């Protein structure tokens, strides 16, 4: 049975991917900080193993990976800092955004990739965003982190192309998740997702399962998943 290691798995896209991969027969390790949410996930899907660690805790992540074969790594953990002009942004929010959305994904990949390279197989996916490929007001650092993920994916593909390791960037548009729950009130969130036009986490998960099901000779470098109907210009993951 192939093993998948998924960060940010307590809600939204990460949780949906964890459930979809468990249904597809993967042995899933679901990583997140919310232990009760992880336990609820395991109760729903017995082949999901909860890993209650912070992705920025390097020692804890390394310990979680000890003696674990990872066939699929999904770097999904991310945060959205408070919306606003960059000139007014707290330095602590800048640091957290870059550490969780970018540095943690790079360092986790560094832990997993050598064994994949040795085995000549494996697949690493990154949850990106349309914010990393366009200009949006009030999310400059978030956009920078997602743009950096895109650049890292491109470089990583060049480094792994001769070793049978596949790398994919998931470029999400407006997805109905809890990403904004701590920075927008209920009314603002309802307006953001009005009309049922947003992509659902389960839609992203279905695409991930489809990409992973391709034969080893086929690699999807990037897939964009965005609403069919128009959303406001600030529509990002």
C-alpha positions as CSV (number, residue, x, y, z in Angstrom):
1,X,0.0,0.0,0.0
2,X,1.4,3.4,-1.0
3,X,1.8,6.0,1.8
4,X,0.8,9.6,1.6
5,X,2.0,12.3,4.0
6,X,-0.3,15.4,4.0
7,X,0.2,18.6,5.9
8,X,-2.6,21.0,6.8
9,X,-4.9,18.0,7.0
10,X,-7.3,19.1,9.7
11,X,-9.7,21.1,7.4
12,X,-10.3,22.3,3.9
13,X,-8.3,21.1,1.0
14,X,-5.9,19.0,3.2
15,X,-8.7,17.2,4.9
16,X,-10.5,16.5,1.6
17,X,-7.3,15.1,0.0
18,X,-6.7,12.9,3.1
19,X,-10.2,11.4,2.8
20,X,-10.0,11.0,-0.9
21,X,-6.6,9.2,-0.8
22,X,-7.7,7.0,2.0
23,X,-10.7,6.0,-0.1
24,X,-8.3,5.4,-3.0
25,X,-6.4,2.9,-0.9
26,X,-3.5,5.0,0.4
27,X,-2.1,4.6,3.9
28,X,-2.5,8.3,4.9
29,X,-0.6,10.3,7.5
30,X,-2.6,13.4,8.2
31,X,-0.5,16.2,9.7
32,X,-1.9,19.2,11.7
33,X,-2.0,21.1,14.9
34,X,-5.6,20.4,15.9
35,X,-5.5,17.0,17.6
36,X,-9.3,16.6,18.1
37,X,-9.9,17.3,14.4
38,X,-7.3,14.7,13.5
39,X,-8.8,12.1,15.8
40,X,-12.2,12.8,14.2
41,X,-10.6,12.2,10.8
42,X,-9.2,8.9,12.0
43,X,-12.6,7.9,13.4
44,X,-14.1,8.5,10.0
45,X,-11.3,6.8,8.0
46,X,-9.4,4.1,10.0
47,X,-6.5,4.0,7.5
48,X,-5.6,7.6,8.3
49,X,-2.9,8.1,11.0
50,X,-3.1,11.4,12.8
51,X,0.2,13.3,13.2
52,X,-0.4,16.2,15.6
53,X,2.6,18.4,15.0
54,X,3.3,22.0,13.9
55,X,4.9,22.0,10.4
56,X,7.4,24.7,11.7
57,X,8.6,22.3,14.4
58,X,11.5,20.8,12.6
59,X,12.5,18.2,15.2
60,X,8.9,17.0,15.5
61,X,8.5,16.7,11.8
62,X,11.7,14.8,11.4
63,X,10.7,12.5,14.2
64,X,7.3,11.9,12.5
65,X,9.1,10.9,9.4
66,X,11.6,8.6,11.0
67,X,11.5,5.1,9.4
68,X,8.5,6.1,7.4
69,X,8.4,5.5,3.6
70,X,6.6,8.4,1.9
71,X,5.4,7.7,-1.6
72,X,3.4,10.8,-1.9
73,X,4.1,14.1,-0.1
74,X,1.5,16.8,-0.2
75,X,2.7,20.2,1.1
76,X,-0.6,21.8,1.8
77,X,-0.3,23.6,5.1
78,X,-0.8,27.3,4.8
79,X,-2.1,30.5,6.5
80,X,-3.6,33.7,5.3
81,X,-2.3,36.7,7.3
82,X,-4.6,39.6,8.1
83,X,-5.6,41.5,4.9
84,X,-4.1,44.9,4.5
85,X,-1.5,47.2,2.9
86,X,2.0,45.8,3.3
87,X,3.2,49.0,4.9
88,X,0.9,48.3,7.8
89,X,1.7,44.6,8.2
90,X,3.1,43.3,11.5
91,X,6.6,41.7,11.2
92,X,5.4,38.7,13.1
93,X,2.7,38.1,10.5
94,X,5.3,38.4,7.7
95,X,7.5,35.8,9.5
96,X,4.7,33.4,10.1
97,X,3.4,33.6,6.5
98,X,6.7,32.9,5.0
99,X,7.6,30.1,7.5
100,X,4.4,28.2,7.2
101,X,3.6,28.7,3.6
102,X,7.1,28.5,2.2
103,X,10.0,27.4,4.5
104,X,8.2,24.5,6.1
105,X,7.3,23.0,2.7
106,X,10.8,23.4,1.4
107,X,12.4,21.8,4.5
108,X,9.8,18.9,4.6
109,X,10.6,18.2,1.0
110,X,14.3,18.1,1.8
111,X,13.6,15.4,4.4
112,X,11.6,13.2,2.1
113,X,13.2,13.7,-1.3
114,X,16.5,11.8,-0.8
115,X,14.7,8.5,-0.2
116,X,12.4,9.1,-3.1
117,X,15.5,9.7,-5.3
118,X,17.1,6.6,-4.0
119,X,14.0,4.5,-4.9
120,X,13.6,6.3,-8.2
121,X,10.0,6.9,-7.5
122,X,7.7,9.3,-5.6
123,X,5.4,12.2,-6.1
124,X,5.5,15.6,-4.3
125,X,2.6,18.1,-4.6
126,X,2.4,21.7,-3.4
127,X,-0.8,23.6,-2.8
128,X,-0.2,26.9,-4.6
129,X,-2.6,29.7,-5.5
130,X,-3.6,32.0,-8.2
131,X,-2.2,34.7,-5.9
132,X,1.2,33.4,-6.8
133,X,0.6,34.0,-10.5
134,X,-1.2,37.4,-10.5
135,X,-1.4,40.7,-8.7
136,X,-3.9,41.2,-5.8
137,X,-4.1,44.0,-3.3
138,X,-3.7,43.4,0.5
139,X,-2.0,40.0,0.3
140,X,1.5,40.9,-0.9
141,X,3.4,38.5,1.4
142,X,1.0,35.7,0.9
143,X,1.4,36.2,-2.9
144,X,5.2,36.3,-2.5
145,X,5.2,33.0,-0.7
146,X,2.9,31.3,-3.3
147,X,5.0,32.7,-6.1
148,X,8.1,31.3,-4.4
149,X,6.4,27.9,-4.2
150,X,5.8,28.0,-7.9
151,X,9.5,28.9,-8.5
152,X,10.6,26.1,-6.2
153,X,8.5,23.6,-8.0
154,X,10.0,24.5,-11.3
155,X,13.6,24.2,-9.9
156,X,12.7,21.0,-8.0
157,X,11.4,19.4,-11.2
158,X,14.7,20.1,-12.9
159,X,16.6,18.5,-10.0
160,X,14.4,15.4,-10.0
161,X,13.7,14.9,-13.7
162,X,16.3,12.1,-14.0
163,X,15.2,10.2,-10.9
164,X,11.6,9.2,-11.6
165,X,10.3,11.6,-9.0
166,X,7.2,13.6,-10.1
167,X,6.4,17.1,-8.9
168,X,3.1,19.0,-9.2
169,X,1.9,22.5,-8.3
170,X,-1.8,22.7,-7.5
171,X,-2.9,26.3,-8.5
172,X,-6.1,27.0,-6.7
173,X,-8.5,29.9,-7.3
174,X,-11.5,30.7,-5.1
175,X,-11.9,27.6,-2.9
176,X,-14.4,27.5,-0.1
177,X,-12.2,26.7,2.9
178,X,-11.6,28.1,6.4
179,X,-8.6,30.1,5.2
180,X,-10.2,33.4,6.0
181,X,-12.1,32.4,9.1
182,X,-9.7,34.2,11.5
183,X,-9.4,37.4,9.4
184,X,-12.9,38.0,8.0
185,X,-16.2,38.1,9.9
186,X,-19.1,35.7,9.0
187,X,-20.9,38.3,6.9
188,X,-17.7,38.9,4.8
189,X,-17.1,35.2,4.3
190,X,-20.7,34.6,3.3
191,X,-20.4,37.4,0.7
192,X,-17.1,35.9,-0.6
193,X,-18.8,32.5,-1.2
194,X,-22.2,33.8,-2.3
195,X,-23.8,32.2,-5.3
196,X,-22.1,28.8,-4.8
197,X,-19.5,29.6,-7.4
198,X,-16.5,28.7,-5.4
199,X,-14.5,25.5,-6.0
200,X,-15.0,23.0,-3.2
201,X,-12.1,21.2,-1.4
202,X,-13.4,17.9,-2.7
203,X,-13.0,19.1,-6.2
204,X,-9.3,19.7,-5.6
205,X,-9.0,16.3,-3.9
206,X,-10.6,14.5,-7.0
207,X,-8.0,16.2,-9.2
208,X,-5.2,15.1,-6.9
209,X,-6.4,11.5,-7.0
210,X,-6.6,11.6,-10.8
211,X,-3.1,13.1,-11.1
212,X,-1.6,10.4,-8.8
213,X,-3.3,7.7,-10.8
214,X,-1.4,8.5,-14.0
215,X,1.3,6.0,-15.0
216,X,4.9,6.8,-13.8
217,X,5.8,8.0,-17.3
218,X,3.3,10.9,-17.1
219,X,3.9,13.9,-14.9
220,X,1.5,16.8,-14.4
221,X,3.7,19.8,-13.7
222,X,0.8,22.1,-12.7
223,X,-2.9,22.1,-12.7
224,X,-5.1,25.1,-12.2
225,X,-8.5,24.7,-10.6
226,X,-10.7,27.8,-10.5
227,X,-14.4,28.6,-10.4
228,X,-16.3,28.2,-13.7
229,X,-18.2,31.4,-13.0
230,X,-16.6,34.8,-12.4
231,X,-15.6,35.9,-8.9
232,X,-14.4,39.2,-7.5
233,X,-10.8,40.3,-8.4
234,X,-9.6,39.3,-4.9
235,X,-10.6,35.7,-5.5
236,X,-7.7,33.5,-4.2
237,X,-7.4,30.3,-2.3
